[in-house]
Amino acid sequence: MNAAQGKALKVTLVKSLHGQLANIAASARGLGLRRIHQTVSVADTPENRGMIQAAVHLLKVERPS
């Protein structure tokens, strides 16, 4: 399922990845986030939810309307 179709989440990186544990930085990068204040739309899947949960302290997550 494409993020533009069905259920999607809007994820924004609000804090730097610098100094974070490797698995946290890898989760944010796996979501497609590279720079602070970059926003991506990802499908609402258990895999993406797990990556979001790993880096939740660095992210802002919204459900687009």
C-alpha positions in Angstrom: 0.0 0.0 0.0 1.3 3.4 -0.9 1.5 6.1 1.9 -0.7 8.3 -0.2 -3.5 5.7 -0.3 -5.3 4.3 2.7 -4.0 5.1 6.2 -0.9 7.2 6.4 1.1 9.0 9.1 2.9 12.4 8.7 6.2 12.2 10.5 8.5 15.2 11.1 12.1 15.0 12.5 12.2 17.8 15.2 15.5 16.9 16.9 18.9 16.0 15.6 20.1 12.4 15.1 23.6 13.4 16.2 24.6 11.5 19.3 21.7 9.0 19.2 22.2 5.3 19.4 22.8 3.6 16.0 19.4 1.8 16.1 17.5 5.0 16.8 19.2 6.9 14.0 18.7 3.9 11.7 15.0 3.9 12.5 14.6 7.6 11.6 16.6 7.1 8.4 14.5 4.1 7.6 11.4 6.3 7.7 13.1 8.5 5.1 14.1 11.3 7.5 17.4 12.9 6.8 17.3 16.5 8.1 15.7 18.4 11.0 12.2 19.7 10.1 11.9 17.3 7.2 8.4 15.8 6.9 7.5 12.5 5.2 4.3 10.6 4.8 4.6 6.9 5.6 2.0 4.0 5.6 0.5 3.2 8.9 2.0 -0.3 9.2 3.3 -2.2 12.3 6.8 -2.0 10.8 6.7 1.8 10.5 5.0 2.1 13.9 7.9 0.2 15.4 10.5 2.5 13.8 8.5 5.5 15.0 8.4 4.1 18.6 12.2 3.7 18.6 12.7 7.3 17.8 9.5 8.9 19.2 11.5 11.4 21.3 12.9 12.9 18.1 9.7 12.9 16.1 6.4 14.7 15.7 3.7 12.3 14.4 0.4 13.4 12.9 -2.5 11.7 11.1 -3.1 13.8 8.0 -6.7 14.7 7.2 
